């Protein structure tokens, strides 16, 4: 029983780490997209 709960804790923590990486990648892509959009928008205002 003890080893079973340790495995569950391991998989849950692994899942949390993986989902955090996934969320970090999404927010990073969104940030890059918004930054690129903001730069293009300001260039359009200048010209």
Order of alpha helices (4+ residues) and beta strands (2+ residues): alpha
